[in-house]
Amino acid sequence: MTTIKKLQAEWEDIEHHHSYINELFCELVNADPILKIHRDYIEQKAYGFGERSFWYLWKLILDEIPKGFSFLEIGVYRGSTISLIKLLRPDATVYGVTPLTSEGGYQDCDYAKDIADLHQYFNLDQPNIIKGLSNEPWAIQAVRDLGMRDVIYVDGAHDTETVLQDLANYASLVKIGGYLVMDDCNSEMHMPHGYFQGHQSVTDAKLKWLETQTDFEFVFSVVHISVFRKL
């Protein structure tokens, strides 16, 4: 049985371990009907990026969080992650901060409609979207007014300055024992050739943040996602 505690104890930054975790998680996603159906649909509709293995990463985290848990995503795109959270945990209070535009060089599409259609397809309650950029003062205050979150997923803009702002503005809102999850941030790790490890700019932000913060411990990574726990 794979658990977060086991993953943390056994984690190594070597090629074999990175490939082992990614391949194992892909197998576990394919063996779970709910995860597989959702991931297959996301890939079919191009509603999200990232690896298939990430779906099991989220399941592990969600299985550990107690009833009534709260989730915030910075950068929702077309809704793949927030819909998965709601599918696995109908009791979750889910919020997202996102511009609902092609800001950052993404494709032009009706992001609000895509998010709504995705949730409707899986018979999920519609998410709570704070429409704006994560570094706008009013958006920051709107999130702070929500209170502390069990899990915050940082996947917004990919320039170093904005990622550092997101970490400064939102990491403190993670509950003790909760998780800060960062996407696209593992360029410094030793992975097999061909793995997408993230963006150097996001990795630089992560490493700079880690130089000064003492509130979080690294738990484990899966390809270009890193997971930190609030102490």
Number of C-alpha atoms within 10 A of each C-alpha: 3 10 13 16 10 12 14 14 11 10 14 15 13 12 13 12 17 20 16 12 18 20 15 13 21 19 15 18 23 18 11 11 11 13 20 19 13 19 24 13 14 20 14 10 11 11 18 16 12 15 16 22 21 21 23 22 22 16 16 14 15 19 13 11 17 11 12 11 17 22 21 27 22 22 20 24 28 25 23 23 21 23 25 23 19 21 19 15 18 16 14 19 17 23 22 24 25 25 21 23 17 13 13 11 8 9 11 10 12 12 20 17 12 18 22 17 16 22 21 13 9 14 12 16 14 17 17 13 18 19 14 18 20 26 17 9 11 13 17 18 11 12 20 15 9 12 11 20 25 23 27 25 23 25 21 24 20 21 16 18 13 18 25 19 14 20 17 13 17 23 22 17 22 23 19 15 14 23 26 27 21 24 23 23 25 25 19 14 17 16 20 15 8 6 13 15 22 19 18 17 17 25 25 20 21 20 14 13 15 14 8 8 10 10 13 20 15 15 18 21 26 23 25 22 22 18 21 19 19 20 13
